[in-house]
């Protein structure tokens, strides 16, 4: 187990592939840990240095007192990459991880040469919606949201499979303080203006059954970045890297080749 001690937070991270390869960094969604990317990382083209981490308040990373700001989450990613000596990575972020990708690209283009924004947006939901969600978690724990979250995360066939229980367990085992802290960060974020100033190579990925960030929302965010590409994964919800890892890895691998990262 690898831990990067960054002072006010300790981040759990994992590296796979070629330690001297071109870096690809993965950032998870709300309520998941770095295992979200297991199957995709296993299918990456050879010669990649795949780096994954648990954001603060999730997985095996430390859980500082909340609420968190998006600036703090972006700074965590920035400091982790500096700690690992990473520059010119392709940053792959899903949901809140896709917001971190946008914020990091705006702040540190020396660290990010291209980004993949998956099942995300420049702004997700409304502060009122997030307030209601946080109130429900304070009253009944994350389990109070679990069934509704599974409906947004996965297509119906996947929800009816035994594997869905693993992801439900992952969700409800996250620290409540960390989940609430990251909800606050999403609630306070509107990246429409900064993201519209970006010009780096960008791939946007959406799931046709996504109940959290529907395809039109992802497409609208992709349109903010000049020259971006958009790919729809059919029959998958908010976590297409889980439901359709083969297609996800294929689309990601093609993008890495197109931009000369492989």
KOLVO-862951 format. One line per 5 residues: number of its first residue (from 1); for each residue x, y, z of N, C-alpha, C, O. Coordinates in steps of 0.1 Angstrom, whole numbers, plus 5000, padded with zeros to 4 digits. Example, Ala and Ser with C-alpha at 12.3 -4.5 7.8 and 13.67 -1.06 7.14 Angstrom:
REM residues 2
1 = 5132 4943 5078 5123 4955 5078 5132 4967 5078 5142 4967 5085  5128 4978 5071 5137 4989 5071 5129 5000 5079 5134 5011 5080;
This chain:
REM residues 262
1 = 5008 4988 5000 5000 5000 5000 5009 5012 5000 5018 5013 5008  5006 5022 4991 5014 5034 4990 5006 5046 4995 4994 5048 4991  5012 5054 5004 5006 5066 5009 5015 5078 5007 5026 5078 5010  5009 5088 5001 5016 5101 4999 5012 5110 5011 5001 5115 5011  5021 5113 5020 5018 5122 5031 5020 5137 5026 5032 5141 5024;
6 = 5009 5144 5024 5010 5157 5019 5008 5168 5030 5005 5180 5027  5010 5164 5042 5008 5173 5053 4995 5173 5059 4992 5166 5069  4985 5181 5053 4972 5181 5059 4963 5170 5054 4952 5168 5059  4968 5162 5045 4961 5150 5040 4971 5139 5036 4981 5142 5031  4967 5127 5038 4975 5116 5033 4967 5108 5022 4956 5103 5025;
11 = 4972 5107 5010 4965 5101 4999 4970 5087 4996 4982 5085 4994  4961 5077 4996 4964 5064 4991 4964 5064 4976 4955 5068 4970  4975 5058 4971 4976 5057 4956 4982 5044 4952 4987 5036 4960  4981 5041 4939 4986 5028 4934 4991 5031 4920 4986 5039 4912  5002 5024 4916 5008 5025 4903 5009 5012 4897 5012 5002 4903;
16 = 5005 5011 4884 5006 4999 4876 5012 5001 4863 5013 5013 4859  5017 4991 4856 5023 4992 4843 5038 4996 4844 5045 4991 4853  5043 5003 4834 5057 5007 4833 5060 5019 4841 5055 5030 4838  5069 5018 4851 5072 5030 4859 5078 5041 4851 5078 5053 4855  5084 5038 4840 5090 5048 4831 5081 5052 4819 5085 5060 4811;
21 = 5069 5047 4819 5060 5049 4808 5053 5063 4809 5055 5070 4818  5046 5066 4798 5038 5078 4798 5027 5077 4808 5019 5068 4809  5026 5088 4817 5016 5087 4828 5002 5089 4824 4999 5099 4817  4993 5081 4829 4979 5083 4828 4973 5082 4843 4975 5072 4850  4967 5093 4847 4962 5094 4861 4947 5093 4861 4940 5099 4853;
26 = 4942 5085 4870 4927 5083 4871 4922 5088 4884 4928 5086 4895  4911 5095 4884 4904 5101 4895 4890 5096 4896 4882 5097 4886  4886 5092 4908 4873 5084 4909 4861 5094 4911 4862 5106 4913  4849 5087 4911 4837 5094 4914 4834 5095 4929 4841 5089 4937  4824 5102 4932 4819 5103 4946 4815 5090 4951 4808 5083 4944;
31 = 4819 5086 4963 4815 5073 4968 4822 5060 4964 4817 5049 4967  4833 5062 4956 4840 5050 4951 4855 5052 4955 4859 5063 4958  4863 5041 4954 4877 5042 4956 4884 5038 4943 4878 5036 4933  4897 5037 4944 4905 5035 4932 4903 5022 4925 4907 5020 4913  4896 5012 4931 4892 5000 4925 4882 5002 4913 4880 4993 4905;
36 = 4876 5014 4912 4867 5017 4901 4874 5014 4888 4867 5011 4878  4887 5016 4887 4894 5015 4874 4901 5002 4872 4908 5000 4862  4899 4992 4881 4906 4979 4880 4906 4973 4866 4917 4970 4860  4894 4972 4860 4893 4965 4847 4898 4973 4836 4904 4967 4826  4897 4986 4836 4902 4995 4826 4917 4995 4825 4923 4994 4815;
41 = 4923 4996 4837 4938 4997 4838 4944 4984 4833 4954 4984 4826  4937 4972 4835 4942 4960 4830 4942 4959 4815 4949 4951 4809  4934 4967 4809 4933 4967 4794 4940 4978 4787 4939 4979 4775  4947 4986 4794 4954 4997 4788 4965 4992 4779 4970 4981 4780  4969 5000 4768 4980 4996 4760 4993 4995 4768 4994 5001 4778;
46 = 5002 4986 4764 5014 4984 4771 5023 4996 4771 5022 5005 4762  5031 4998 4781 5040 5009 4782 5035 5021 4789 5041 5032 4789  5023 5020 4795 5017 5031 4803 5021 5031 4817 5023 5020 4823  5022 5042 4824 5023 5043 4838 5010 5047 4844 5006 5059 4843  5002 5038 4849 4988 5041 4853 4989 5044 4868 4994 5036 4876;
51 = 4984 5056 4872 4984 5061 4886 4969 5063 4890 4962 5070 4883  4966 5057 4901 4952 5059 4907 4953 5064 4921 4963 5060 4928  4943 5071 4926 4944 5075 4940 4930 5076 4946 4920 5078 4938  4929 5075 4959 4917 5078 4966 4917 5093 4970 4926 5097 4977  4906 5100 4966 4906 5114 4970 4904 5115 4985 4900 5105 4991;
56 = 4906 5126 4991 4904 5128 5005 4890 5124 5010 4880 5126 5003  4890 5117 5021 4877 5113 5026 4871 5101 5020 4860 5097 5022  4879 5094 5012 4875 5082 5004 4885 5071 5005 4897 5073 5007  4881 5058 5004 4890 5047 5004 4899 5047 5016 4895 5048 5027  4912 5045 5013 4922 5044 5023 4930 5057 5025 4939 5058 5033;
61 = 4925 5068 5019 4931 5081 5022 4925 5087 5035 4915 5082 5040  4932 5097 5040 4928 5102 5053 4915 5111 5050 4912 5114 5039  4908 5113 5061 4895 5120 5060 4895 5133 5069 4891 5132 5080  4901 5144 5064 4901 5156 5072 4886 5161 5074 4877 5157 5067  4885 5169 5084 4871 5175 5087 4866 5183 5075 4874 5190 5068;
66 = 4854 5181 5071 4848 5188 5060 4842 5201 5064 4844 5205 5076  4835 5209 5056 4833 5206 5042 4846 5208 5034 4855 5216 5038  4847 5202 5022 4859 5204 5013 4855 5214 5002 4843 5215 4998  4865 5221 4997 4863 5229 4985 4868 5222 4973 4877 5213 4974  4863 5225 4961 4869 5219 4949 4884 5223 4948 4892 5215 4943;
71 = 4887 5235 4952 4901 5240 4952 4910 5231 4960 4921 5228 4956  4905 5226 4971 4913 5217 4979 4915 5203 4972 4926 5197 4973  4905 5198 4965 4906 5186 4958 4915 5187 4946 4923 5177 4944  4915 5198 4940 4924 5200 4928 4938 5201 4934 4948 5196 4928  4940 5208 4945 4953 5210 4951 4959 5196 4955 4971 5194 4954;
76 = 4950 5188 4960 4955 5174 4964 4960 5167 4952 4971 5161 4953  4953 5167 4941 4958 5160 4929 4971 5167 4924 4980 5159 4920  4972 5180 4924 4984 5187 4920 4996 5183 4929 5007 5180 4924  4994 5182 4942 5005 5179 4951 5009 5164 4950 5021 5161 4951  4999 5155 4947 5002 5141 4945 5011 5140 4932 5021 5132 4933;
81 = 5008 5146 4922 5016 5145 4909 5030 5151 4911 5039 5146 4907  5030 5162 4919 5044 5168 4922 5052 5158 4930 5064 5156 4928  5045 5152 4940 5051 5142 4949 5057 5130 4941 5068 5125 4944  5049 5126 4930 5054 5115 4922 5063 5119 4910 5067 5110 4903  5065 5132 4909 5074 5136 4898 5067 5135 4885 5074 5133 4875;
86 = 5054 5137 4884 5047 5135 4871 5044 5148 4865 5040 5158 4871  5048 5149 4852 5044 5160 4843 5038 5155 4831 5039 5143 4828  5031 5163 4823 5025 5159 4810 5017 5146 4810 5019 5137 4802  5009 5145 4820 5000 5132 4821 4988 5134 4813 4984 5145 4809  4981 5123 4810 4967 5124 4806 4959 5121 4818 4960 5111 4825;
91 = 4950 5130 4822 4943 5129 4834 4928 5125 4831 4921 5132 4824  4925 5113 4836 4911 5107 4834 4903 5109 4846 4906 5103 4857  4893 5117 4846 4884 5119 4858 4870 5116 4855 4864 5120 4845  4864 5108 4864 4850 5105 4863 4841 5112 4874 4845 5111 4885  4831 5118 4870 4821 5125 4878 4829 5136 4886 4834 5146 4880;
96 = 4830 5136 4899 4837 5146 4906 4852 5146 4902 4859 5156 4902  4857 5134 4898 4871 5133 4893 4872 5141 4880 4883 5146 4877  4861 5142 4872 4862 5150 4859 4862 5165 4862 4867 5173 4855  4856 5169 4874 4856 5183 4878 4871 5186 4882 4876 5196 4879  4877 5176 4890 4891 5178 4894 4900 5179 4882 4909 5188 4881;
101 = 4897 5171 4871 4905 5172 4859 4904 5186 4853 4914 5192 4849  4892 5192 4852 4890 5205 4846 4898 5216 4855 4905 5224 4849  4896 5215 4868 4903 5224 4876 4918 5224 4876 4925 5234 4876  4923 5211 4875 4938 5209 4874 4943 5214 4861 4954 5220 4860  4936 5212 4850 4940 5216 4837 4941 5231 4836 4950 5237 4830;
106 = 4931 5238 4842 4931 5253 4843 4943 5258 4851 4949 5268 4847  4946 5251 4862 4956 5256 4871 4970 5252 4867 4980 5260 4868  4972 5240 4862 4986 5235 4859 4987 5227 4846 4987 5215 4846  4987 5235 4835 4988 5228 4822 5002 5221 4820 5003 5213 4811  5012 5224 4829 5024 5217 4828 5023 5203 4833 5030 5194 4830;
111 = 5012 5200 4841 5010 5187 4846 5001 5178 4837 5002 5166 4836  4992 5185 4830 4982 5178 4822 4983 5182 4807 4981 5193 4804  4986 5172 4799 4987 5175 4785 4974 5172 4777 4972 5177 4766  4966 5163 4783 4953 5160 4778 4944 5155 4789 4949 5151 4799  4931 5156 4787 4922 5151 4797 4910 5143 4791 4906 5145 4780;
116 = 4906 5134 4800 4894 5126 4796 4884 5129 4807 4886 5126 4819  4873 5136 4803 4862 5140 4813 4851 5130 4811 4844 5131 4800  4849 5122 4820 4839 5111 4819 4827 5113 4828 4829 5115 4840  4815 5112 4823 4803 5113 4831 4804 5124 4841 4802 5122 4854  4806 5136 4836 4809 5148 4844 4803 5160 4838 4797 5159 4827;
121 = 4805 5171 4844 4801 5184 4838 4809 5195 4844 4816 5194 4854  4807 5207 4838 4813 5219 4844 4806 5223 4857 4811 5230 4866  4793 5219 4858 4785 5222 4870 4775 5210 4871 4768 5207 4861  4774 5204 4882 4766 5192 4884 4755 5195 4895 4758 5198 4906  4743 5194 4891 4732 5196 4900 4731 5211 4905 4737 5220 4899;
126 = 4723 5213 4915 4721 5226 4921 4725 5226 4936 4724 5215 4942  4728 5237 4942 4731 5237 4956 4719 5231 4964 4721 5224 4974  4707 5234 4960 4695 5229 4968 4695 5213 4967 4692 5207 4977  4698 5208 4955 4698 5193 4954 4709 5187 4963 4706 5177 4970  4721 5193 4963 4731 5188 4972 4728 5190 4987 4732 5181 4995;
131 = 4722 5201 4990 4718 5203 5004 4708 5192 5009 4710 5186 5020  4699 5188 5000 4689 5177 5003 4697 5164 5005 4694 5156 5014  4706 5161 4996 4714 5149 4997 4722 5148 5009 4722 5138 5016  4728 5159 5013 4736 5159 5025 4728 5158 5037 4732 5151 5047  4716 5164 5037 4707 5163 5049 4702 5148 5050 4702 5143 5062;
136 = 4700 5141 5039 4696 5127 5040 4707 5118 5046 4704 5109 5054  4719 5121 5042 4731 5114 5047 4733 5117 5062 4736 5107 5070  4731 5129 5066 4733 5132 5080 4722 5125 5089 4725 5121 5100  4710 5124 5083 4699 5117 5091 4700 5102 5091 4698 5096 5101  4704 5096 5079 4703 5082 5078 4716 5075 5073 4715 5063 5070;
141 = 4727 5082 5072 4739 5076 5067 4739 5075 5052 4728 5077 5046  4750 5070 5046 4750 5069 5032 4741 5058 5027 4736 5059 5016  4738 5048 5035 4728 5038 5032 4715 5043 5028 4708 5037 5020  4711 5055 5033 4698 5061 5030 4697 5064 5015 4686 5066 5010  4709 5066 5009 4709 5070 4995 4712 5059 4985 4712 5060 4973;
146 = 4716 5047 4991 4722 5037 4983 4714 5032 4972 4719 5031 4960  4701 5029 4974 4693 5024 4963 4691 5034 4952 4692 5030 4940  4689 5046 4955 4687 5057 4945 4700 5059 4937 4700 5062 4925  4711 5058 4945 4724 5059 4938 4727 5048 4928 4732 5050 4917  4723 5036 4932 4725 5024 4922 4717 5027 4910 4722 5023 4899;
151 = 4705 5033 4911 4697 5035 4899 4704 5046 4890 4703 5044 4877  4711 5055 4895 4718 5065 4887 4731 5059 4882 4735 5063 4870  4737 5051 4889 4751 5046 4886 4750 5035 4875 4759 5035 4866  4740 5027 4875 4740 5015 4866 4727 5013 4858 4716 5017 4862  4729 5006 4847 4717 5002 4839 4709 4991 4846 4715 4985 4855;
156 = 4697 4989 4842 4689 4979 4850 4695 4965 4849 4695 4959 4860  4700 4960 4838 4705 4947 4838 4717 4945 4848 4718 4935 4855  4725 4955 4849 4736 4955 4858 4731 4955 4873 4737 4948 4882  4721 4963 4875 4716 4964 4889 4710 4951 4894 4710 4948 4906  4706 4943 4884 4700 4930 4887 4710 4919 4888 4707 4907 4891;
161 = 4723 4922 4886 4734 4912 4886 4740 4912 4900 4739 4922 4908  4746 4900 4904 4752 4900 4918 4763 4910 4920 4766 4914 4931  4769 4914 4909 4781 4923 4910 4777 4937 4916 4785 4944 4922  4764 4941 4914 4760 4954 4919 4761 4955 4934 4764 4966 4939  4760 4944 4941 4761 4944 4956 4775 4949 4960 4776 4956 4970;
166 = 4785 4946 4952 4799 4950 4956 4800 4965 4955 4807 4971 4964  4794 4971 4946 4795 4986 4944 4786 4993 4954 4790 5004 4959  4775 4987 4958 4767 4992 4969 4775 4992 4982 4774 5002 4989  4781 4981 4984 4790 4980 4997 4801 4990 4997 4803 4996 5007  4807 4992 4985 4818 5002 4984 4813 5016 4988 4819 5023 4996;
171 = 4801 5019 4983 4795 5032 4985 4792 5034 5000 4796 5044 5006  4785 5025 5006 4781 5027 5020 4792 5026 5030 4791 5030 5042  4804 5021 5026 4815 5020 5035 4825 5032 5034 4834 5033 5042  4821 5042 5026 4830 5054 5026 4827 5062 5039 4816 5061 5044  4837 5069 5043 4834 5077 5055 4824 5088 5053 4824 5095 5043;
176 = 4814 5089 5062 4803 5099 5060 4809 5113 5059 4805 5120 5050  4819 5116 5067 4825 5130 5067 4831 5133 5053 4830 5144 5048  4837 5122 5047 4844 5124 5034 4834 5126 5023 4835 5134 5014  4823 5118 5024 4812 5118 5014 4806 5132 5014 4804 5139 5004  4802 5137 5026 4796 5150 5028 4806 5161 5023 4801 5171 5017;
181 = 4818 5160 5027 4828 5170 5023 4829 5171 5008 4830 5182 5003  4829 5160 5001 4830 5161 4986 4816 5165 4980 4816 5172 4969  4805 5162 4986 4792 5167 4981 4793 5183 4982 4788 5189 4972  4798 5188 4992 4799 5203 4994 4808 5209 4983 4805 5219 4978  4819 5201 4979 4828 5206 4969 4821 5207 4955 4822 5216 4948;
186 = 4813 5196 4952 4806 5196 4940 4795 5207 4940 4794 5215 4930  4788 5209 4951 4778 5219 4952 4783 5233 4949 4776 5241 4943  4795 5236 4953 4800 5249 4952 4808 5252 4939 4814 5262 4937  4808 5242 4929 4816 5243 4917 4808 5247 4905 4798 5241 4902  4813 5257 4898 4808 5261 4885 4820 5264 4876 4825 5275 4877;
191 = 4823 5255 4867 4835 5256 4859 4832 5261 4845 4841 5260 4836  4820 5266 4842 4817 5269 4828 4827 5279 4822 4832 5277 4811  4830 5290 4830 4839 5300 4825 4854 5295 4823 4859 5296 4813  4860 5289 4834 4873 5285 4833 4875 5273 4823 4885 5273 4815  4866 5264 4822 4867 5253 4813 4866 5258 4798 4872 5252 4789;
196 = 4858 5268 4796 4856 5273 4782 4869 5280 4777 4870 5282 4765  4879 5282 4786 4892 5288 4782 4902 5277 4779 4913 5281 4774  4899 5264 4781 4909 5254 4778 4910 5250 4764 4900 5251 4756  4922 5246 4760 4924 5242 4745 4932 5229 4744 4937 5226 4733  4933 5222 4755 4941 5209 4754 4933 5198 4748 4920 5199 4748;
201 = 4939 5187 4743 4932 5176 4737 4923 5170 4748 4927 5167 4759  4910 5168 4745 4900 5164 4754 4891 5154 4748 4886 5155 4737  4888 5143 4756 4879 5133 4752 4868 5133 4763 4871 5132 4775  4855 5134 4759 4844 5133 4769 4837 5120 4766 4834 5116 4755  4834 5113 4777 4827 5100 4777 4814 5101 4785 4814 5106 4796;
206 = 4803 5096 4779 4790 5096 4786 4784 5082 4785 4788 5074 4777  4775 5079 4795 4768 5066 4794 4753 5069 4791 4747 5079 4796  4747 5061 4782 4734 5064 4777 4723 5063 4789 4713 5070 4788  4727 5055 4799 4717 5054 4810 4721 5061 4823 4716 5058 4833  4729 5071 4821 4735 5078 4833 4724 5087 4839 4719 5097 4832;
211 = 4721 5085 4851 4711 5093 4858 4717 5104 4866 4709 5113 4871  4730 5105 4867 4736 5116 4874 4741 5127 4865 4738 5139 4868  4748 5123 4854 4752 5133 4844 4748 5128 4831 4756 5121 4824  4736 5131 4827 4730 5126 4814 4739 5130 4802 4746 5140 4803  4738 5122 4791 4747 5125 4779 4747 5139 4775 4757 5144 4771;
216 = 4735 5146 4774 4734 5159 4769 4743 5169 4778 4748 5178 4773  4743 5166 4791 4751 5175 4800 4766 5173 4798 4773 5183 4798  4770 5161 4795 4784 5158 4792 4788 5164 4779 4799 5170 4778  4779 5163 4769 4782 5168 4756 4783 5184 4757 4791 5189 4750  4774 5190 4765 4775 5204 4766 4788 5209 4772 4794 5219 4768;
221 = 4793 5201 4782 4806 5204 4788 4817 5202 4778 4827 5210 4777  4817 5191 4770 4827 5189 4760 4828 5200 4750 4838 5204 4746  4816 5206 4747 4816 5217 4737 4823 5229 4742 4826 5238 4734  4825 5230 4755 4832 5242 4760 4847 5242 4756 4853 5252 4755  4852 5230 4754 4867 5228 4751 4868 5227 4736 4863 5217 4730;
226 = 4875 5236 4730 4876 5236 4715 4883 5224 4710 4894 5220 4715  4877 5217 4700 4883 5205 4694 4882 5192 4702 4888 5182 4699  4873 5192 4712 4872 5180 4720 4864 5170 4712 4857 5173 4703  4865 5157 4717 4857 5146 4711 4847 5141 4721 4850 5143 4733  4837 5135 4716 4826 5130 4725 4823 5116 4722 4822 5112 4710;
231 = 4822 5107 4732 4819 5093 4729 4808 5088 4738 4809 5090 4751  4797 5083 4733 4786 5077 4741 4787 5062 4742 4789 5055 4732  4787 5057 4754 4787 5043 4757 4773 5039 4759 4767 5042 4770  4767 5031 4750 4753 5027 4752 4752 5016 4762 4760 5007 4763  4740 5016 4769 4737 5005 4778 4745 5006 4791 4746 4996 4798;
236 = 4751 5018 4794 4759 5019 4806 4754 5032 4813 4749 5041 4807  4755 5032 4827 4750 5043 4835 4762 5053 4838 4770 5056 4829  4763 5057 4850 4772 5067 4855 4787 5062 4856 4796 5069 4856  4788 5048 4856 4801 5043 4858 4804 5033 4846 4805 5021 4849  4805 5038 4834 4807 5029 4823 4820 5021 4823 4822 5010 4817;
241 = 4830 5026 4831 4843 5018 4832 4840 5005 4840 4848 4996 4839  4829 5004 4847 4825 4992 4855 4817 4983 4846 4819 4971 4845  4807 4989 4839 4797 4982 4831 4803 4977 4818 4800 4966 4813  4811 4986 4812 4816 4983 4798 4831 4986 4798 4835 4994 4790  4839 4979 4806 4853 4982 4807 4860 4980 4793 4870 4987 4790;
246 = 4856 4970 4785 4863 4968 4773 4861 4979 4763 4871 4984 4757  4849 4984 4762 4847 4996 4753 4853 5008 4758 4859 5016 4751  4853 5010 4772 4859 5022 4778 4874 5022 4775 4879 5032 4771  4880 5010 4777 4895 5009 4775 4899 5011 4761 4909 5017 4757  4890 5006 4752 4893 5008 4737 4892 5022 4733 4901 5027 4726;
251 = 4882 5030 4738 4880 5044 4734 4892 5052 4740 4897 5061 4734  4895 5049 4753 4906 5056 4760 4920 5053 4752 4927 5062 4750  4922 5040 4749 4934 5036 4742 4936 5043 4729 4946 5047 4725  4925 5044 4721 4925 5051 4708 4928 5065 4710 4936 5071 4702  4923 5072 4720 4926 5086 4723 4941 5088 4726 4947 5097 4721;
256 = 4946 5079 4735 4960 5080 4738 4969 5078 4726 4979 5085 4725  4965 5070 4717 4973 5068 4704 4972 5080 4696 4982 5085 4690  4960 5085 4694 4958 5097 4686 4966 5109 4690 4971 5116 4681  4967 5111 4703 4975 5123 4708 4989 5120 4710 4997 5128 4715  4994 5108 4706 5008 5104 4707 5013 5101 4721 5025 5103 4724;
261 = 5004 5097 4729 5008 5094 4743 5013 5080 4745 5019 5076 4755  5009 5071 4735 5014 5057 4735 5026 5056 4726 5031 5045 4725;
